[in-house]
């Protein structure tokens, strides 16, 4: 029999057509943090053509029970979930703060090419705007000279 608030480890597998790129790992991490769960990790995987989020966490039994209930009943807005499975987990679970740093770094790495592309586009827009402004200035000067001569 489990003692009250004895630490428990569980694994959660969330499967569906759309569980990647909808903020699911951040949603789950926030749920774990809000319950005071200090050990957590979540990875996106593909299994048999379906997207999965594979989660492991360790925390007090009451906090894990609330987390299980939340994960079974709520999801990110754009997620399409077909199944949520829970099982006991015997593996190591990293500290949530360590996982949060790794997840954030991974997201930043994914963002770098997007930022670089936007920077290139902004430079092109700036250059085009400067060229257009110069052309307008030259046209205005030509009109002003013509108006003065008349």
C-alpha positions as CSV (number, residue, x, y, z in Angstrom):
1,X,0.0,0.0,0.0
2,X,1.3,3.4,-1.0
3,X,1.9,6.0,1.8
4,X,0.3,9.4,1.4
5,X,2.3,11.7,-0.9
6,X,4.9,9.0,-1.4
7,X,6.9,9.8,-4.6
8,X,5.6,8.0,-7.7
9,X,7.0,7.8,-11.2
10,X,4.7,7.5,-14.2
11,X,5.0,7.5,-18.0
12,X,2.3,9.1,-20.1
13,X,2.0,8.6,-23.8
14,X,-0.3,11.0,-25.7
15,X,-1.1,9.9,-29.3
16,X,-2.9,11.6,-32.0
17,X,-3.0,13.2,-35.5
18,X,-1.8,16.5,-34.1
19,X,0.1,16.5,-30.8
20,X,3.4,18.0,-32.1
21,X,3.8,21.8,-32.8
22,X,0.8,22.7,-30.7
23,X,2.6,23.6,-27.5
24,X,1.9,20.2,-25.8
25,X,5.2,19.9,-24.0
26,X,5.0,23.4,-22.6
27,X,1.3,22.7,-21.6
28,X,2.4,19.5,-19.8
29,X,5.4,21.1,-18.2
30,X,3.2,24.0,-16.9
31,X,0.7,21.4,-15.5
32,X,3.6,19.6,-13.7
33,X,5.0,22.9,-12.3
34,X,1.6,24.0,-11.1
35,X,1.4,20.8,-9.1
36,X,4.9,21.1,-7.6
37,X,6.2,18.2,-9.6
38,X,10.0,18.6,-9.7
39,X,11.0,15.9,-12.1
40,X,9.7,15.9,-15.6
41,X,10.6,15.3,-19.3
42,X,8.6,15.1,-22.5
43,X,9.7,14.2,-26.1
44,X,7.9,14.2,-29.4
45,X,8.1,10.9,-31.3
46,X,6.5,9.2,-34.3
47,X,4.9,5.8,-33.9
48,X,3.2,4.0,-36.7
49,X,2.5,7.2,-38.6
50,X,1.0,8.9,-35.5
51,X,2.5,11.7,-33.5
52,X,3.1,10.9,-29.8
53,X,4.3,12.9,-26.8
54,X,6.2,10.6,-24.4
55,X,6.3,12.0,-20.9
56,X,7.9,10.8,-17.7
57,X,7.5,12.5,-14.3
58,X,8.2,11.9,-10.7
59,X,6.5,13.6,-7.8
60,X,4.3,13.2,-4.7
61,X,1.4,10.8,-5.3
62,X,-1.3,13.5,-4.8
63,X,0.4,15.9,-7.3
64,X,0.8,13.1,-9.8
65,X,-2.9,12.1,-9.4
66,X,-4.0,15.7,-10.2
67,X,-1.6,15.8,-13.2
68,X,-3.1,12.5,-14.5
69,X,-6.6,13.9,-14.2
70,X,-5.7,17.1,-16.0
71,X,-3.8,15.4,-18.8
72,X,-6.7,13.0,-19.3
73,X,-9.2,15.8,-19.6
74,X,-7.5,18.8,-21.1
75,X,-5.2,19.5,-24.0
76,X,-3.7,22.5,-26.0
77,X,-6.3,24.2,-28.2
78,X,-5.0,22.9,-31.6
79,X,-4.2,19.4,-30.5
80,X,-6.0,16.3,-31.9
81,X,-5.6,13.5,-29.4
82,X,-6.8,10.0,-30.0
83,X,-5.4,8.3,-26.9
84,X,-3.8,9.0,-23.5
85,X,-2.0,6.1,-21.8
86,X,-0.5,6.0,-18.3
87,X,1.9,3.4,-16.8
88,X,4.3,3.1,-13.9
89,X,7.8,4.2,-14.9
90,X,11.1,2.8,-13.5
91,X,13.6,5.0,-15.4
92,X,15.4,8.2,-14.4
93,X,13.5,11.5,-14.7
94,X,15.5,14.7,-14.9
95,X,14.8,17.8,-12.8
96,X,12.0,19.8,-14.4
97,X,14.2,23.0,-14.4
98,X,16.9,21.1,-16.4
99,X,14.4,19.8,-18.9
100,X,12.9,23.3,-19.3
101,X,16.3,24.7,-20.2
102,X,16.9,22.0,-22.8
103,X,13.4,22.4,-24.3
104,X,13.8,26.2,-24.5
105,X,17.2,25.9,-26.1
106,X,15.8,23.5,-28.7
107,X,13.0,25.9,-29.5
108,X,15.5,28.7,-29.9
109,X,17.6,26.6,-32.2
110,X,14.5,26.0,-34.4
111,X,13.8,29.7,-34.4
112,X,17.2,30.9,-35.6
113,X,16.6,30.1,-39.3
114,X,13.2,31.8,-39.1
115,X,14.7,34.9,-37.5
116,X,17.5,34.9,-40.1
117,X,15.0,34.7,-42.9
118,X,12.9,37.5,-41.4
119,X,16.1,39.6,-41.0
120,X,16.9,39.2,-44.7
121,X,13.4,40.2,-45.6
122,X,13.5,43.2,-43.4
123,X,16.8,44.3,-45.0
124,X,15.3,43.9,-48.5
125,X,12.3,46.0,-47.4
126,X,14.5,48.6,-45.9
127,X,16.7,48.8,-49.1
128,X,13.6,48.9,-51.3
129,X,12.0,51.6,-49.1
130,X,15.3,53.7,-49.3
131,X,15.4,53.3,-53.1
132,X,11.8,54.3,-53.4
133,X,12.3,57.3,-51.2
134,X,15.3,58.4,-53.2
135,X,13.4,58.0,-56.5
136,X,10.5,60.1,-55.0
137,X,12.9,62.7,-53.9
138,X,14.5,62.9,-57.3
139,X,11.1,63.1,-59.0
140,X,10.1,65.9,-56.7
141,X,13.2,67.8,-57.4
142,X,12.7,67.5,-61.1
143,X,9.1,68.7,-60.8
144,X,10.2,71.6,-58.6
145,X,12.8,72.7,-61.1
146,X,10.2,72.4,-63.9
147,X,7.7,74.5,-61.9
148,X,10.4,77.1,-61.2
149,X,11.2,77.5,-64.9
150,X,7.6,78.0,-65.8
